[in-house]
Amino acid sequence: MRTIERILRILRQRETPVTDPTFATYYSMLVSEVGSGAPTVEEARRDFESVRRVLDRAFIA
């Protein structure tokens, strides 16, 4: 339960709200696995979006 509370606290502190459920799932798993030293929401979103673009192109083609 503390992990969920920590994730919610981290997400609330950031300027950009997390409205994408896929990203929210990814980031919550990332934070729960890494613990301290996890990337910020902005860093994780940047990395996630670059991978998402590649996957989108692969599925469209």
C-alpha positions, 0 to 999 in steps of 0.5 A: 500500500505504501508503494501506491501512496508513494506513486500517487504523491509523486504524480501529484507533485509534478506540474504535468498531470498523468492522464494517459493510463498506459503511461501511468501503468508504466511509471507505477511499475517503474517506480515500484521496481526501481524504488529510489533513483527512479526517473522523474515523470518528465524523464520517464514520459520522454523515454516512454513517448519515444518507444511509443512512437516506434511501436505505433509505426511498427503496428501501422506499417 
